[in-house]
Amino acid sequence: MRKTPTMRPFYAVLLLAFTMSCARHPAQPPAWTWTPPPSPAPIRTLPVPAVTAPTPLPAPSAAPLTSGVRRRLRAICSHIETSAIVGQRYVVACDGGKLLQLLDNGALARSVKLEAQGIDAIAPAGPRALAIRGWVDGAILRSYLVFVRRGTLAPIGASYQDTTFLGMWRGRAYLDDWCCNGRPDEYRPATVFSISLNDARESEHIDLAPEPQAHPQMDQPLGQGEDNYLIGNDFYVVVGSITYRYDMRDLNRKPERLATAPNVSHLR
């Protein structure tokens, strides 16, 4: 439409009204308020219960050797590390991983060389086997465990490293593997399995990680789980100041929380 001279005053008035309105109500920028980021959730801490877990059973002490037996051993054993009486015979661990069985009079019955650099404990494992604990040296020093037959000292299956012999339960040897599962940057304080001392067959490995929300993964120490122990039907998982008691008859059942027994680590 063509603008005529008569319409010009109308547009002028409209422009004047718009200008006055903008002057009264200038445009304001939107208000901005700083909101701090949410603080991280605090780590959940659980109170230590008043009930204290029982102290683990003491490790078997070495059997004393008579002077006559020691004289016979000098020719074949430069250093005696530990010994035990099994039936009517001595079982002696010498330096270098050598394991000896002696007759009643101290004469050598048999000798085997194990993979360990040293042996520090000989314990019964049922009526027909022995658990031999020691260490192996390499890039790092690691614990060593093997089962041997009482009569022949022949190894039963393979040896284990960084594994605790918990004890016998229902005719099987129960062990706890406390290494090589991504630790220490993973919370996994117990990996339990058993082996048959007849044919060395292993059971499935069961990982136990009670109350993971209370034990951050990155706060776990190296070698976690090495202080776990078995008494009767109860399996005790030691996590710092708290010990969790599991029922061996049903490891899927929720464990009971107890306070850790004092000096629990001196037996491992």
C-alpha positions in Angstrom: 0.0 0.0 0.0 1.3 3.4 -0.9 1.9 5.8 1.9 0.0 9.0 1.5 0.9 12.3 3.1 -2.1 12.0 5.5 -0.7 8.8 7.1 2.8 10.2 8.0 1.6 11.9 11.3 0.2 8.5 12.4 3.5 6.7 12.0 5.3 9.5 13.8 3.1 9.3 16.8 3.5 5.4 16.9 7.3 5.8 16.8 7.3 8.4 19.6 5.2 6.1 21.8 7.5 3.1 21.3 10.6 5.2 22.1 9.0 6.6 25.4 8.1 3.0 26.5 11.6 1.7 26.0 12.9 4.7 28.1 10.7 3.8 31.0 11.4 0.1 30.9 14.9 -0.5 29.7 15.8 -4.2 29.0 17.5 -5.9 32.0 19.8 -8.9 31.7 18.6 -12.1 33.5 19.7 -12.4 37.1 22.6 -14.9 37.6 23.3 -16.7 40.8 26.3 -18.9 41.4 25.5 -22.4 42.7 28.4 -24.3 44.3 28.9 -27.9 43.1 27.6 -30.7 45.4 30.1 -31.9 47.9 31.2 -35.6 47.6 29.3 -38.0 49.7 31.3 -38.9 52.9 32.7 -42.4 53.2 30.5 -44.5 55.3 32.2 -45.6 58.5 30.8 -48.4 60.6 31.2 -48.7 64.4 33.4 -51.6 65.6 31.2 -54.1 67.5 31.9 -54.8 71.1 32.2 -58.6 70.6 35.7 -59.7 69.7 36.5 -62.5 67.4 38.3 -65.5 68.9 42.1 -65.6 68.4 43.1 -68.1 65.7 44.6 -71.4 66.8 48.4 -71.2 67.2 50.6 -72.7 64.5 52.2 -76.0 65.3 55.6 -75.6 67.0 58.6 -77.4 65.7 59.4 -80.8 67.3 62.8 -80.8 69.2 65.5 -83.0 67.7 67.6 -85.2 69.9 71.4 -84.7 69.9 71.8 -88.1 68.2 69.5 -87.2 65.3 71.3 -83.8 64.9 74.6 -85.6 64.6 73.2 -87.8 61.8 71.8 -84.8 60.0 75.0 -82.8 59.9 76.2 -84.7 56.8 73.1 -84.0 54.7 71.6 -80.9 56.2 73.7 -77.8 56.8 70.9 -75.9 58.4 67.7 -77.2 60.0 64.8 -74.8 59.5 62.0 -76.6 61.3 60.9 -80.2 62.1 57.8 -82.2 63.2 57.1 -85.6 64.5 54.7 -87.5 62.2 53.7 -90.8 63.6 56.9 -92.3 64.8 59.2 -90.5 62.4 60.8 -87.1 62.2 60.1 -84.8 59.2 62.8 -82.2 58.9 63.0 -79.2 56.7 66.6 -78.1 55.7 67.7 -75.0 53.9 67.1 -74.8 50.2 63.7 -76.4 50.3 64.9 -79.9 51.2 62.4 -82.1 53.1 63.7 -85.2 54.9 62.0 -88.1 56.6 63.9 -90.0 59.3 63.5 -93.4 60.8 63.2 -94.0 64.6 67.0 -94.2 65.0 67.6 -91.0 63.0 68.6 -92.8 59.7 67.4 -91.1 56.6 64.3 -92.8 55.1 63.6 -90.5 52.2 64.4 -87.0 50.9 62.6 -84.7 48.5 63.5 -81.3 47.0 60.7 -78.8 46.9 60.5 -75.6 44.8 60.7 -73.4 47.9 63.9 -71.6 48.9 63.0 -72.1 52.6 60.5 -73.9 54.7 59.2 -72.5 58.0 56.2 -74.7 59.0 55.1 -78.3 58.8 51.5 -79.0 59.8 49.2 -82.1 59.6 46.5 -81.9 56.9 44.2 -84.8 57.6 45.4 -88.4 58.4 47.5 -88.9 55.3 49.0 -85.6 54.3 51.2 -82.7 55.5 51.0 -79.0 54.6 54.4 -77.5 54.0 54.7 -73.7 54.2 57.7 -71.7 53.1 58.8 -69.0 50.7 60.1 -68.5 47.2 62.4 -65.7 46.1 62.3 -63.9 42.8 61.4 -60.4 41.8 59.6 -60.3 45.2 59.5 -62.6 48.2 56.3 -64.7 48.1 54.9 -67.3 50.4 54.9 -71.0 49.3 52.4 -73.8 50.1 52.4 -77.4 49.0 50.8 -80.6 50.3 52.7 -83.8 50.5 51.8 -87.4 51.4 52.9 -88.5 54.9 54.4 -91.8 53.8 56.4 -90.8 50.8 56.6 -86.9 51.0 55.5 -86.9 47.4 53.7 -83.6 46.5 50.0 -83.7 46.0 49.2 -81.5 43.0 50.7 -78.2 42.4 52.1 -75.7 44.9 50.5 -72.4 45.7 51.9 -68.9 46.2 50.5 -66.2 48.6 47.9 -68.7 49.8 46.9 -69.6 53.4 46.1 -73.2 54.5 43.0 -72.6 56.6 42.6 -76.1 57.8 40.6 -79.3 57.1 36.8 -79.2 56.8 34.7 -82.2 55.9 37.7 -84.1 54.6 39.0 -81.4 52.3 41.8 -78.9 52.7 40.5 -75.3 52.6 42.7 -72.5 51.3 42.5 -68.7 51.0 44.1 -67.1 48.0 45.1 -63.6 49.0 47.0 -62.4 46.0 46.9 -61.8 42.3 43.3 -60.7 42.1 43.9 -57.1 41.2 44.9 -56.2 44.7 45.5 -53.8 46.4 43.3 -51.5 44.2 40.4 -53.9 44.6 38.4 -54.8 47.7 38.5 -58.6 47.8 39.6 -59.8 51.3 38.9 -63.5 50.8 39.0 -66.0 47.9 38.2 -69.4 49.4 38.5 -72.8 47.7 39.2 -76.4 48.7 41.2 -79.3 47.3 41.0 -83.0 47.6 44.1 -84.5 49.1 43.4 -87.7 47.3 43.6 -86.5 43.7 44.3 -82.7 44.1 41.1 -81.7 42.5 40.1 -78.1 43.3 36.6 -76.7 44.0 35.3 -73.5 42.6 36.9 -70.3 44.0 34.4 -68.2 46.0 35.1 -64.4 46.5 33.9 -62.8 49.7 33.7 -59.0 50.0 31.5 -58.1 53.0 30.2 -54.5 53.2 32.0 -53.1 50.2 30.5 -49.6 50.8 32.5 -49.4 54.1 35.9 -50.4 52.6 36.9 -48.2 49.6 38.9 -50.1 47.0 41.8 -47.7 46.8 42.3 -47.9 50.6 43.0 -51.6 50.8 46.5 -52.8 51.9 48.8 -55.1 49.9 48.2 -58.7 50.8 44.7 -58.2 52.1 43.2 -61.4 53.4 46.4 -63.0 54.6 45.2 -63.0 58.3 41.9 -64.9 57.6 41.5 -68.1 59.6 39.1 -71.1 60.1 37.9 -72.5 63.4 35.4 -75.3 63.2 32.5 -74.3 61.0 33.4 -70.6 61.3 35.5 -68.7 58.7 36.9 -65.4 59.9 37.7 -62.7 57.3 39.9 -60.0 58.8 39.4 -56.4 57.4 41.3 -54.0 59.6 39.6 -53.5 62.9 36.5 -55.5 61.8 36.4 -59.3 61.4 33.5 -61.0 59.5 32.4 -64.4 60.7 31.1 -66.6 57.9 29.4 -70.0 58.3 31.3 -72.5 56.2 28.0 -74.4 55.6 26.6 -71.5 53.7 29.1 -68.9 52.6 26.4 -66.9 50.8 24.8 -66.1 54.1 25.4 -62.6 55.5 28.3 -62.7 57.9 28.4 -61.5 61.5 30.5 -58.4 62.3 33.0 -58.7 65.2 36.0 -56.8 66.4 39.3 -58.1 65.3 41.2 -60.2 67.9 44.4 -58.5 69.1 47.7 -59.6 67.5 45.8 -61.7 64.9 48.5 -61.2 62.3 51.4 -62.8 64.3 50.4 -66.3 63.2 50.8 -65.7 59.5 
